[in-house]
Amino acid sequence: MRIFILGVLVFSLAGCVSNPGVDSLTPTEMETFKRMQILEGDVTRSYTVVAQVKGKECHTDIDQSKALSTEDAITVLKVKASQKNADAIMNIKCERDRTTDWRNDCWSSMLCVGTAIRFD
């Protein structure tokens, strides 16, 4: 019985959404994070695509007392783009998902996806 309970506990914890936080950035990445631009519309400068980045803000409590925020999900985008040494994020699309994601222990979530770029 203990092995079963331990297995359930390990499985439950393994599925939690684990976003890199601002505090996980190196000093160089932190400077990049602070300068990170969020671009809307056409980009007139020459750039190179670095990566697609995703940021997910998740409700892990059933009462969902904290409002989901695109700002929090975009902060995760900025952290991930900073880790890739990008200068900006463009084409950001955010969507609220009200379905329960049991794998990630999310009762509802906000998912933002964008393109991390570096200016030439």
HUFEN-V933914 format. One record per residue. N is the residue number from 1. SS is DSSP state (H for helix, E for strand, L for the rest). PSI is psi as a letter, one per 20 degrees, with the letter a starting at -180 (NA if undefined). NEAR is the number of other ideal C-beta (glycine too) atoms within 8 Angstrom. Layout:
N_SS_PSI_NEAR, N_SS_PSI_NEAR
This chain:
1_L_g_4, 2_H_h_5, 3_H_g_6, 4_H_g_7, 5_H_g_8, 6_H_g_8, 7_H_g_8, 8_H_g_8, 9_H_g_8, 10_H_g_8, 11_H_g_8, 12_H_g_9, 13_H_h_7, 14_H_h_6, 15_L_i_9, 16_L_q_9, 17_L_p_10, 18_L_n_4, 19_L_p_8, 20_L_p_9, 21_L_r_6, 22_H_h_8, 23_H_i_4, 24_H_i_6, 25_L_q_12, 26_L_r_5, 27_H_h_6, 28_H_g_6, 29_H_h_11, 30_H_g_11, 31_H_g_8, 32_H_g_12, 33_H_g_12, 34_H_h_6, 35_H_i_7, 36_L_p_13, 37_E_q_7, 38_E_o_9, 39_L_p_8, 40_L_q_5, 41_L_a_4, 42_L_q_3, 43_L_p_9, 44_L_i_3, 45_L_q_6, 46_L_p_4, 47_E_r_11, 48_E_p_6, 49_E_p_7, 50_E_g_10, 51_E_r_10, 52_E_p_7, 53_E_q_13, 54_E_p_10, 55_E_p_16, 56_E_p_14, 57_E_p_11, 58_E_p_12, 59_E_o_10, 60_L_j_8, 61_L_q_8, 62_L_h_4, 63_L_i_4, 64_L_l_8, 65_L_h_4, 66_L_p_6, 67_L_p_3, 68_L_q_11, 69_L_p_8, 70_H_h_10, 71_H_g_6, 72_H_g_11, 73_H_h_15, 74_H_h_15, 75_H_g_10, 76_H_g_15, 77_H_g_16, 78_H_h_12, 79_H_g_16, 80_H_h_14, 81_H_h_16, 82_H_h_14, 83_H_i_9, 84_L_j_10, 85_L_k_8, 86_L_q_14, 87_L_h_10, 88_E_r_14, 89_E_p_17, 90_E_r_10, 91_E_l_5, 92_E_p_12, 93_E_p_7, 94_E_q_11, 95_E_p_7, 96_E_p_8, 97_E_o_10, 98_L_i_4, 99_L_q_5, 100_L_p_6, 101_E_n_10, 102_H_h_6, 103_H_h_5, 104_H_j_11, 105_L_l_11, 106_E_p_13, 107_L_h_8, 108_E_r_12, 109_E_r_14, 110_E_p_15, 111_E_p_11, 112_E_p_16, 113_E_p_10, 114_E_r_14, 115_E_o_10, 116_E_p_16, 117_E_q_14, 118_E_p_10, 119_E_q_8, 120_L_NA_6
